[in-house]
Amino acid sequence: MKIINVALHVKPELKKEYEDFIHELVINSAQEAGNGFYGHLKKLDSDNDYEIIEHWKDQEAVDFHNDTPHFQKFLAHVSDYLTSEPEITRMDY
């Protein structure tokens, strides 16, 4: 299993727009073949810090996900909402 965690630090004034933007990614990604879990969570101790937690069956599922239109849209526009680059942690389980 491939696990990917992505920490996202959102500009406070764009929080609502960011949440609307990220919704499409989460809904579509969770329905992909090879996905075990795809969650978008807000950290308890911060109103502007979020985490995407992904569980994928294998690298093939990750590669498929990375080529989807909804993920490509995320890559193209997510930086518009962030105060810094996403912090990505990749793990094998």
ABEGO torsion letter per residue (X at the ends): XBBBBBBBBBBAAAAAAAAAAAAAAAAAAAABBGBABBBBBBBAABAABBBBBBBBABAAAAAAAAABAAAAAAAAAAAAABABBBBBBBBBX
